[in-house]
Amino acid sequence: MSHGSTGGEGTLSTADRRILQHLAASGVDYPALIASNTGLHVPLVERRCEALEAAGLIEPVTGEVLYRVTEHGRQVARSEF
């Protein structure tokens, strides 16, 4: 799967699923800590978080770009695992 796909539940990349799973478990986290906890590179996490936010699967919590998973994101994550 490409890193650029977030069009629907069946089109999430491996990185997207790892980010959603981490946020579903942790509540909220910074992109750098998401990267550290998922084994992904920070620039990839930052790009994917922007795409996941645009798709309504995660949302920023503060102006410091602290993300959490949305209810829709939880539903997608559950269907992916």
N, C-alpha and C positions, 0 to 999 in steps of 0.2 A: 504494500500500500504506500502511496506517496505521503510525504509529510505535508502536502498542501491540501489534503482533502478533509473537509468537515461537513460535507453536504448532507449527511444523514447518519443514522445509527450504524449502518453497515460499512461506512466509508472512513472510519477513524483510523489514523495511522497508529502504529505501535507506540510512538512517542505520545500521541494524544491520549491513548488509553492509559499509559503509565502516569501521565500528569493528572488525569481525572481520578484514577484510583488513589494516587497519593493525596490529592486534595479531599477526596471523600473520606479518607482515613484521618487526615491531620486537621481538617477544618479550614485553616487559612495558612498561607505560606508565601514567602517571597520567591520570585523566579530563581534566584541563585540557590536558595535552599531546596526548592523543588528539584533543580538540576542535581544538587548534591545527593538528595535522597532517592533519586530515580536513576542515577548513573548517566544522565543525559548532559549534553553540553549547554552551558548557559545561553549562548545565542540562539540555539534551537528552541530551548524552553521559552525564551522571550518571544520568538516568532510564533510558536504554537499557542502560547497563552493569548496573544493578540487574536489569532484566528479562532480559538475556542471562545474567547469573549465575543467576537463578532457573530459567532454561531449561537450565542446565548447559553453556552454550556458552563462557563465560569463567569465570574464578575469581579471587578476590582472592589476592594473593601475600603481602601484609603487612597489618598493622592500619592502615596508612596509605592503604588503598584503591589499591593498585598492581595492575592487572589483567594477566592473560595469557590467551590463547585456550586452550581445552581441546582434546584430540584430537577430540572430537565437534564442537566448533566449527570446527576445521580441515576436517573432512569436509564440514560444512554449507557453509563458505565456498567450498570447491573446487566443490561442486555448483552454487553460485549464480553462478560466474563463467565 
